[in-house]
Amino acid sequence: MAWVALVVGVILCGASLLLGFAGRTFLGRPLGGDFVEFYTVGQILNHYPAARIYDLPLATGLQHAALPTMPETQMLVFGQAPFIAPLFRPLALLTYAWAYVAWLAFSAGLYIAGLALLFRTLGVNAKDRKTGFLLALSSTPFLFETWIGGQMSVVVFFIWALFFWCLEKDRHFLAGLVLALCLFKPTLVALPALMLLVGRRWREVIGFAAGGVGMASLSIATVGLDGCRAWFQALAMNANIVAGSIGKADEARRQAKNVDVLAFSHLLFANWPTVAGIFSIVAAMVALGWLGRAWWGSGSSGMDMRLWAATLCFTLVISPYVPIYDAILVVIAAALAASVRQAPAGWLLLLYLVPWVTQSFAEFLHLQLMTMALAGFGIWLIETTGKPIVSHSKPRQEESTMTSSEWLRATGRFQVRSRGLP
């Protein structure tokens, strides 16, 4: 299935490129999807005052000039933090079509590098690594929504992989610094940062705070104070757009692309917006309390991969806005759980297959299956957190939270000790 999906994805991407270079759409969609939003940000930095990257009239005009096949009524709002914008300056020196080709190569390379780093950090064996690469590369959130769709979730993915590498090397302050790089998409880092605080992981918290100061300084250096104020205005405008679309029948397709509990509830209770709002708030608060309790009980030392996996799942569920392309973080959650043999094949198969049908279910049946799968996996992980790990070839930090007898049983060394040997 993975190989078939990869072949189909590459063929579709190639057809889109051929038609795009000819100035035509593919299946009614212009070349590059959302990439034109980032391309025009690079253009503004290259040719206009940097603070204007959030100037919507300017950005919209440049988007339609760069991509004439883009619908006249469409506009894409750049909502990322200013410090990430210079990433697109070199790409904006190329024509749009070639810039998209360069972005395809860059994003695929960065994703593969992130997977390699993650699997090496977690000690995944060669056989499982091959399966992991195939599943991760052919997953719908990456292959179609992120890669072909021209999104930048791969940057967040690589940052998270680097974060876990730092933790594995006991570089906790550096891990916090690395995690702060995700602040260009605050919704994907707010909950993990809060859980670090609840869990009393002070070195990571201090590193994250220092990194936040650094990212704020870099943002000011990039676009100035006026540009930073414009960013907050862009965030507010995005929030108003999301809020204004809620309850409208013609927005079901857009809401179907989001996997957060807010979109889930407003799809499920489409005719009762008040009920939907109450349901999403209550669900988010319950999940936050449940996760926070697990972090508080985990202690200030040690690291349970299952708890981190649950945190990533809950981040995708209770954040206020999570498009399906950001769901590539579930690949990290699954890998973390699998690294301690706590990810049964049933869960992995469910998380792989559900994204293929979830948007259709959400659009026509008003039921977002991906939200349910993420929440279910997160809940299951929390329930297993703190229980003995059944297999690992070497003692990891997370095993430090186990009793000596539990660790000995988990690693298969209990029988040796039972004979009185050292």
ROTIKE-152305 format. One record per residue: x, y, z of N, C-alpha, C, O in turn. Coordinates in steps of 0.05 Angstrom, whole numbers, plus 5000, padded with zeros to 4 digits. Layout:
! residues N
XYZXYZXYZXYZ/...
***
This chain:
! residues 422
501749765000500050005000501750255000501150454986/503950245016505650485017507050534991507150764982/508050324978509350364952507350464931507950644915/504950364931502850454912502250744917502050904898/501950824942501451104948503651284939503151504929/506151204944508451364935508551394905508951614895/508051184890508051194861505851384851506251554834/503451354862501251524855501751814861501251994845/502951864885503552134892505552264874505252494866/507652114867509752224849508552274821509152484808/506852094811505552134785503852384785503952544767/502152414806500452654808502052904810501353104797/504252894825505953134828507253204801507353434793/508152994786509353044760507353164740507953344725/504853054740502753164723502153454730501753624712/502053514755501553784764503753974755503154204747/506253884756508454054747508354094717508754324708/507853884701507753914672505554124664506054294647/503254094676501054284669501654564681501054764669/502854574704503554824717505454994701505155234698/507554864690509455004673508155104647509055294635/505954974639504555064615502355264622500855354605/502255344648500255544656497455444659495555594656/497155184665494555064668494254944696496254894709/491754894703491254774729491154464726490754364704/491454334749491254034749488853964767488854024791/486853834755484353774770483154024783482054004804/483454244768482254494778483954644799483054844809/486254534806487954654826490454784814491754654797/491055024822493455154811496055024822495954884843/498255064809500754944816501655034844501655264850/502454834860503754904885501954934909502954944932/499354944905497554974928498155224944497955444934/498755184969499255404988501955524986502655724999/503755404969506455504968506655794958508555934965/504755884942504756154932504756354955505856574952/503556284977503456465000506256515010506956745017/507956305012510656345022512456465001514356615007/511956404976513556524954513356824954515356964950/510956924957510557214956511657354981512457584980/511757205003513157315027516157365020517257575028/517357175007520157214998520357444979522357594980/518457474961518457704942518357974957519758164950/516657984977516358234992518958305006519858535006/520258105019522758155032524958235012526658395020/524858144988526858214968526458484956528358614947/523958574954523458814938521859034953521559254942/520958984977519259174991520259195020521859035029/519359395035519959405064519059155078516859055073/520859045095520358785107517758775123516458565124/516958995135514559005152512058955136509958895148/512158965109509758925093509158635086507458575069/510558445099509958165093507158085102506057885093/505958245120503258195129501258395116498958415125/502158535096500458725081498758555062499658475040/496258505069494558315054494058405025494258245007/493358665020492958744992495458704975495258614952/497758774986500258734971500758434966501358354944/500458274987500957994984499057864964499857694948/496457944965494457824947495157894918494957724901/495858144913496558224886498958064876498957984853/500958024893503357874884502657584880503757454862/500857474896500057194893498757144866499456954852/496957324858495557294833497457344809497057234787/499357524813501357574792503157334788503857274765/503957214810505856984808504356734798505556564785/501756714804500256474797497556554785495556564798/497556624759495156724746492756524747490456614745/493356274749491156074750489756064777487855914781/490756214796489556224823486756354821486556564807/484656244833482056374832482056664840483456734859/480556834826480657114832479757184860480657384871/477957034871476957094898478656974920478057014944/480756824913482356694934484556874943485857024928/485156864969487456994981488456825003486956695018/491156825006492456665027493756855047495357035039/493156825072494257005093496656875106496356655118/498857005105501256905119501056965149500957195157/500956745165500556775193502856685210502656675235/505056605198507356515213508956755225508656975215/510556695245512156905258514257015238515056875220/515057265242516857395223519557265220520657275198/520557135241523257025239523556805219525856735211/521356675211521556455191521556555162522256415144/520656805158520256915131522856915114522556855090/525156975125527556975108528156705094529756705075/527056495104527456235091526556235062527656085046/524756405055523656405028524856615010524156634986/526756775020528056975002529556854979529156944956/531156644983532556524960530556404939531056424915/528456284948526456164930525156384913524456334890/524756614924523356834909525156954887524157114871/527656874887529356964865528856804839529756894817/527556584842526856414819524056484809522556614822/523356384785520556404776518956224794519956044807/516356274795514656124814514755824810515055674829/514555734785514555444780517155314789517055094801/519355434783521855324791522355344821523655174833/521255554833521455574862519855344875520755244896/517655274864516055054875517554794872517554624890/518954754849520554514846522754504867523254294879/524054734872526154744892524954684920526254544936/522554784925521254734951520554434954520754324976/519654304933519154024934521653864942521453684959/523853934930526353794936527253854965528053674980/527054104973527854185000526054055021527053935041/523454065018521653955038521853645040521853535062/522153515017522553225018525153155032525252965048/527353295025529853245038529853295068530953135083/528553515076528353575105526753365120527453285142/524553275107522853075120524352805123524252685144/525752725102527352475104529552505124530052315140/530852735125532952775146531752765174532952655192/529452885177528052875203527352585211527752505234/526352425192525752145198528251995205528251835224/530452035190532951895196533951965224534751785239/533852215231534752305257532952185279533952095300/530352185274528452085294528951785299529151695321/529051635277529451345279532051265292532251075308/534151425286536751365298536651435328537751285344/535351655335535151735363533651525379534451465402/531651405368529951215382531050925380529950745391/533250895365534450625363532850425347532850195354/531350525327529750345311531550165294533450255281/530949905293532649715278532149755248530249885240/533849625232533849675203531249585191530249725173/530149365199527649265187525349455193523849525175/525049525219522949715226523349995214521450135208/525850065210526450325198525450335169524350545161/525850125154524850115127521750145127520750305111/520449995144517550025146516650305154514850415143/518150415173517550685183517850895161516151065158/519950875145520351065123518051035103516951245094/517250795096515150755076512450865086511051005071/511850815111509250905122509351215124507351345118/511551325134511651615138511551765112510251975110/513051675092513251815066510651795051509951975035/509151575054506651535039504251625054501951595043/504551725078502251815093500852055080502252225069/498252065081496752275067497552555078497852735061/497752595104498452865114501052965102501353205098/503052785097505552885085505352885055505753095042/504852655042505152635014503352824998504252954980/500852845005498953004989498453285001498353474987/498153295028497453545040499853725045499653975041/502153615053504453785059506253805035506954035027/507153585023509153595002507953714976508853924967/506053574965504753684940503253944946503254114929/502153964970500654204976502354454982501254664987/504954424983506754654986506754775014507355005017/506154605034506154705061508854675074510654535064/509254785098511754785112511754635138513454695156/509954455142509854295166512354125170512954035192/513754075148516253915150518254055167519953925180/518254325168520054475185519554415214521354365230/516954415221516154345249516954055255517954005277/516553885236517253595240520253565246520953425265/521953695231524753675235525653795262527353675276/524454015270525054135296524353945318525953915337/522053805317521353615337523253385338523953285359/524053285315526053065314528653145327529852995342/529553395321531953495334531653535364533553485379/529253605372528653635401529053365415530253365437/527953155404528252895418531152795417532052645435/532552865396535452795395536952935418538552805431/536253185423537553325445536853205472538553175489/534353115476533552985500535052725504535952665526/535352575482536752325484539652355492540852185505/540852585484543652645490543952785517546152875524/541752805532541652945558542453245556543453365575/541853365533542353645529539653795532538453885513/538753815557536053905562535654205556533654285546/537654365564537454655558537354695528535754855518/539054555513539154585484536454485472535554595452/535254275484532754185474530654405476529054435458/530554545498528754765501529254985480527355095469/531755045475532355245454531355155427530155315412/531754895421530854795395527854805393526754885372/526454735415523454735414522455015409520255055397/523855225418522955495414522955575384521555765377/524355425368524255475339521455435328520755545307/519855265341517155215332515255445337512955435330/516255655350514455885356513456035332511756205334/514555965308513356085284510555985279509056105264/509955745292507155645292506455595321506555365330/505655805336505255775365503255565373503555445394/501255505356499255305364500455025367499254855381/502754975355503854705356505954675378507254465380/506354885394508454875415507354965442508654925462/505055095442503955205467503454985488504355005511/502054775480501454555499503954415508504254375532/505854325491508254205500509854375520510854285540/509954635514511454815532510054825559511454835580/507454835559505954835584506454575600506754585624/506554355586506954095600509854075611510253955632/511754195598514454205609514454355635515854285654/512854565637512654725661511154565683512054555706/508954435676507454265695509254035705509153965728/510753915687512453695694515053775708516653595715/515454035712517754135726520454055713522353985726/520354075686522854025671524254295667524154415645/525554385688526454655689528554725669528554955658/530354545663532454605643531254655615532054835601/529254485608527954525583526354785583526254935563/525054845605523455085607525255335604524555525590/527555335618529355565616530455585587530655815577/531055365575532055375547529855475529530455635511/527455385533525255485516524755785520524355925500/524855875544524556165549526756325536526256535524/529256225538531556365525531156365495531756565482/530256135484529856115456527556305447527756425425/525456335464523356515457524256805456523456955438/526056875474527157145473528757185447528657395434/530256975441531856985416530157005391530757165373/527956855390526156865367524757135365524357245343/524057255388522757515388524757725378524057905362/527257705387529257895377529757865348530058065333/529857615338530257565310527957675293528357785271/525557645303523157755290523358055287522758165266/524058185309524358485309526558565289526158765275/528758415289530858485270530058435241531058575223/528158255237527258195209525358395199525658495176/523258465215521158635204520658885221518959055214/522058915244521659145261519159115278517658925276/518859315296516459305314513859325298511859205306/513859485277511359515261510659245248508259175248/512559105239512058845227511058645247509258485241/512158655272511158475293508358535301506758355305/507658795302504858865308503058775285500758685290/503958785261502358695238501958395239499958285231/503958245251503657955254501357895273499657725267/501258035295499057985314496358055302494357925308/496358265285493858335272493058115252490658055249/495057995239494457775220493457535235491657395225/494457475258493457255274490557305282488857125281/489957555290487257615298485357595274483057505277/486257675251484657655227484157365219481857295212/486157195222485756915217483756795236482056635228/483856875262481956775281479156865274477256705277/478857115265476157215257475157065232472757005230/476956995214476156845190475056575197473056485188/476656445216475756175225473056195239471256035234/472856395257470356425272468056495254465756395258/468556655234466456735215465456515197463256515188/467156315193466456095175464855875190463555715177/464955885217463555685232460555705229459455915231/459355475224456455465221455455505193453055465188/457155585174456255625147456455365132458455225133/454355305118454255045104456355025082457454815077/456955255069458855245047461755225057463655215041/462155235083464855215094465454935105467554895117/463654745100464154475110466654355098468154215111/467154415072469554305059472054415072474054265076/472154665079474454785092474854665120477054595128/472754645135472854535162473654245161474954145180/473054105140473753825137476753775136477653555140/478253985129481153965128482554005154484953995156/480954065176482154115202481453875220479353755219/483453805237483153575255482853655284482753475301/482753905291482553995318479653955328477853915313/479353955355476753895367474754115361472354065360/475654365356473854575350472454525323469954545321/474054455303472854385277471154135279469054125266/472053945294470553695298467753745309465853645299/467653915330465053965343463254125326460754085326/464354315310462654485294461654335269459654405257/463154125261462053955240459953765251457853725238/460453655274458553465286455953595294453853485290/456153835305453753985314453354235297453154455306/453254185270453154405251450754585255450854825250/448554475264446054635268445754745296443854885302/447754685314447654785341450354905348451854775363/451055135338453655245343454355295372456655265380/452355365388452855405417453655145430455555135446/452254925424452954665434455654585426457254475441/456354645400458954575390461154715405463254605412/460754975410462755135425463155025453465454995462/460954965467461154865494462554585494464254535511/461854415475463054155473466054175469467554025482/466954345451469754365445471354475469473554385474/470154665483471554775507471754565529473854535541/469554425534469554225555471553995548473053905565/471453905523473253695515476153775517477853625527/476754025510479554125511480454145540482754075547/478654245558479454275586479853995599481753965615/478153805593478453535604481053415595482553305611/481653445569484153335558486553465571488553335577/486453735574488653885586489153795614491453755623/486953765630487253675657488353395660490053345677/487353215643488252945643491252925636492752785650/492053065615494853065607496653195628498753095635/495653425639497153555660497653385684499753395697/495653235692495953055715498052845710499652775727/498152735685500152535678502952655679504852535689/503252905669505853035670506653095699509053065706/504853185715505453255743506452995758508253015774/505152775753505852525766508352395755509352215767/509352495732511652375720514252455734516252325730/514152665751516552755765518252935748517752965724/520253045760521953245747524253125732525853265719/524652865735526852725721525852495705523652395710/527452405686526552185669524852275647523852505647/524352105627522752175604521351935593522651735585/518751935594517251715583516351785555514851975550/517251625535516651675507513651665503512551815486/512251495518509351485514507951735522505951815510/508951865543507752125552508252335531506452495526/510552345519511052535497509352475473508352665460/509052225467507252155444504452245449503152345431/503452205473500752295480500552595478498452705470/502652735487502653035485502453135457501053325451/503853005439503653085410500853035399499853195385/499652805407496952745397494952955408493353055393/495153025434493353215446493853495435492053655434/496353555428496953815415495353845390494254065385/495253635374493753645349490753665354489253775337/489753555376486953545381485853805394483853905385/487153905414486054125429487054405421486154605432/488954415403489854675392487454805377485854655366/487355065377484955195365484755175334482655205323/487055115321486955095292489154905282491554975284/488354675272490354475263489454355237487854175236/490454465214489954345188491154065187492953995202/490153905168490953625167493953595161495153385167/495153795147497953765140499653775166501853655166/498753905187500253905212500153635226501653585245/498353465217498053195229500453015223500452785232/502353105208504752945204506252895231507952715233/505553055251506853015277505952755289507352645307/503752635280502952375290504952165283505151955296/506552205262508752025255510752005278511651785284/511352235289513252235312511952095336513351945350/509452145341508052015363508051715360508651575379/507551625336507551335332510351215335510650995345/512351355325515051265328515951255357517251065365/515251455372515851455401514651215415515951075431/512051165409510750935422511950675413512350485429/512550655387513650405376516450345387517250115389/517850555394520650525403520750375430522750255437/518550385445518350235471516350005469515249915489/515749925444513949705439511249745451509949565462/510250005449507650075460505850185438504150355444/506150095413504550175391503649925376504849855356/501549795384500549555370499949615341499349835333/500149405325499649435296496949555290496549705270/495049495307492349595302492249905303490950025286/493550025323493650315324495250435301494350635289/497450315294499050415271497450405245497550595229/496050185241494450155217492150355217491550475196/490950405239488750595241489750875235488551025219/491950955247493051225242494051265214494151485204/494751045200495651065172493251075153493351225134/491150915158488950895140486851115143485751205123/486351205167484251405172484651665155482651755144/487051775153487352025137486451995108485852205096/486451755097485651725070482651775065481851855044/481051735086478151765083476951985101474652045099/478552095118477452275139476152525128474152615138/477352645107476152885096473552835082471652995084/473252605069470652535057468552495078466252585075/469252355099467352315121466552585133464152625139/468552755138467953005150466253185133464453325143/466653185107465253365089462353265085460453435085/461953005082459252905075457752795099455252815099/459152695119457752585142458152755167457052685188/459752965165460353145187461553005211460853065234/463252805205464652665227467652645220468352515200/469252785235472152795230473452555244473952565269/473952345229475052095241477952135251478652005271/479452315239482252345247482352465275484152385291/480552645282480552745309480052525330481352515351/478152355323477552125341479951935344480551835365/481351885321483651705322485851825339487151685355/486452085335488552215351487852225380489552165397/485352285387484552295415484652015427485651985450/483751815413483851545423486651445428487151325448/488451505409491251415412492551565436493951445451/491951825439493051975461492051865488493651845507/489451815490488351705514489551435521490351385544/489751265501490950995505493851025515494750875532/495351215504498151255512498351345541500051255556/496551525549496651625577496051395596497151375617/494151225587493450995604495850805608496050665628/497650785588499950605590502350735603504250595611/502250995606504551145617505051055646503151035662/507551005652508250915679508250625683509350525703/507150475664507250185665509950075655511250215639/510849845663513449745655513649725625511749645611/515949795614516449775586517349485580519149375593/516149365560516549085556519049005541519948775543/520249195527522749125514524349375507523349575499/526949345512528849555504531649435508532149305528/533449475489536049355491537849495510539849375518/537349745517539049885535537350065553535250155544/538250125577536750295595536650575585538750695580/534350685582534050965573533251135597532751035618/533051395592532251575613529551505623529051515647/527651425605524951375614524851135633522951115649/526850955631526850725649527650795677527350635695/528751045680529551125707527151165725527551175750/524851185714522451225730521350955740519450955756/522450735731521550465739523050375763525350465768/521850195778523350065800525449875788525249795765/527349805805529549625795528449365786529349255766/526549245801525448985793523849005767523948825750/522449235763520949265739522849295715522349185694/525049445719526949475697528249215690528749145666/528849055710530148805705528348615690529248475672/525748615697523848445683523648545654523448375635/523548805650523048925624525448865605525048825581/527848845616530148805599531048515598533048445585/529548345611530248055610532447975628533547755625/533348145647535648075664534747975692536447925709/532147955696531147865722532047585728532747525751/532147415708532947135713535847115722536446945738/537547285711540347275719540647355748542147225763/539347565756539447655784538247445803539147415825/536247305793534947115810536746875818536246735837/538946845802540846635809543046725828544846585835/542746985836544747085854547247195841549147255855/547247205814549547315800549447615799547247725801/551747755797551748055796550548155770550348395766/
***
